Structure formats: C-alpha cells, structure tokens
Amino acid sequence: MILADTHTHTTFSSDGHGEPEAMIASAVSRGLSVYCITDHMDWLYPMDQTKFIFDPKEYFAKLTKLREKWSDRIDLRIGIELGLRDEADVAEAVRKYYEELLRSYPFDYVIGSTHCVCHIDPYYPSYWENRTGTEGMLQYLESELWNMEHSDGFQVCGHLDYLLRYVPKNRRVNKAKLGDAVDAILLTLIRRDIGLEINTGSLRRNYPETNPSAAIAARYYELGGRLITVGSDAHYPEHVAADFDRAEAMLTSIGFREYAVFSGRKPSFYKF
C-alpha cells in the first residue's frame, strides 16, 4: 500500500483549490503516513510571469506551523515543483533563480518538470497550431531531455509524457517514433541518479494511463531504473492519493518493490 503522496498543490499555487490545512486533513483521512506539498514555481512563465510563483518565506512559515500542528497525525514534508526551461533567452536566468531559491530554503523534496516548450505552455491549443501530434511530442521530449541534462537541484522528473493529456483530438501521435527520445531521457535520469515520478493525475482527466505510462515505467525498469516516487498531482483535497491502488498494481506488475520518499532532499524507501 502506498502511504505517501509526494506531489500535491495548495492555494499557494495559482491553480490550487485547497487550503494547505484542508489538503493535510484529506491526507490524514486517507490513511497516509507522509504527505508532501509541492506548490508550483514556474519562474518567467511565458503566458503570465506572475501566475505560477509564490512567496517562499510565507510558504515555509505557514507550512512549518502546520507541520508542528499535525505532527502527531502525519509527517508533513515541504517540497516544490520547479518549471524547468531550455529556451536560450531564459534558461540561465531561470537556473540562477532556482539555484538561489534552493540554497535559501530547506526544501525536503524538489520535482523538476517541463511545463513550457518554445515559450508556450502546451496546455494551450496554440502550441499545436503548426505541429502534428508526433511533432509536438518530440519537441516536448527534446526540451525535457535538455532540462534533465542541464538543470540541477531536483530529485525527480515530474510527470514525463504528461503532454499526451493535451494532444488535440484532431492530432495523432505515433508513439513508436517517440521511443528513442524517451530512452535518452530515461538513461539520463539513471546516469544522474534522478528519480522518475509516477503521476496519477491523468487518471482523473479522462486519460487512461498514469504519466508516464506503464510502458515507459517498464522501460525504465528494464534499463535499470529503480528510483520512483508516486504523486497524485492533487489540486483539490478530494484528489489526494487518488488512484494509488491502480498505480501500485501497475508498478508491482513491472517488478518495482519500493518507492522513495524524500526528506532533506535525501530518499528513504518504502515497500509496497
């Protein structure tokens, strides 16, 4: 049984809909022993530069008090999800900002995610206007690979292949053409000792698989990867730990026997 949710968002994220304490209470009600809040920090987000940022001093003050208040019921970890960038005109500024942020605050856990490609968030239809589904995915994977190779400070690659959730219905993706690009990312993660997150958020978005998919998780295992985390990507209290039973069944069928939970950005391992 998975007893830790390590990817969730509160109202410190502009798209979060649960106050931190409500999210913690939900984690307790679901029988979790460890709960990690990882609100969004997307520095220089292209669509609106103020959208996915928060005051880290306020964040730590609030969550530290809640960690103490709830300490007899759950182990609260304070994390963050960083939006990584590879575009030449912003990559260095974003890297330096994150470097200073992580030096200044004692985060337990840092997720590195690719949310923007070519100065566009692929969540928006405009990303797909001049791209086929396969082209859009390959460009995203190229950006993801650069970020995994050239960025530092994070422990896990967040929701690899999540872009499949947002491919327009009139676009088709030839997944067979993505294999080499995915392998390059997985091998980079293994070489750099960066974990692979299994994100169940897609399962409540009318998408049939976790991100990454069972096929990618199995390929990671085949290549020698063993460092995984599991996160719901919850933005509402009712979504905390959602579909963890499905994720566990998938992972154990592949051969995984344990998952990681981070404290002080160092992993501990929990058996399924």
Secondary structure, DSSP 8 states (H G I E B T S, - for coil): ---EE--B--TTSTT--S-HHHHHHHHHHTT-SEEEEEEEE-TT-SS-TTTT---HHHHHHHHHHHHHHTTTT-EEEEEEEEEE---TTTHHHHHHHHHHHHHHS--SEEEEEE--BTTB-TTSGGGGTT--HHHHHHHHHHHHHHHHHH--S-SEE-STTGGGGG--TT----GGGGHHHHHHHHHHHHHHT-EEEEE-GGGGTT-SS-BS-HHHHHHHHHTT---EEEE--BSSGGGTTTTHHHHHHHHHHHT--EEEEEETTEEEEEE-
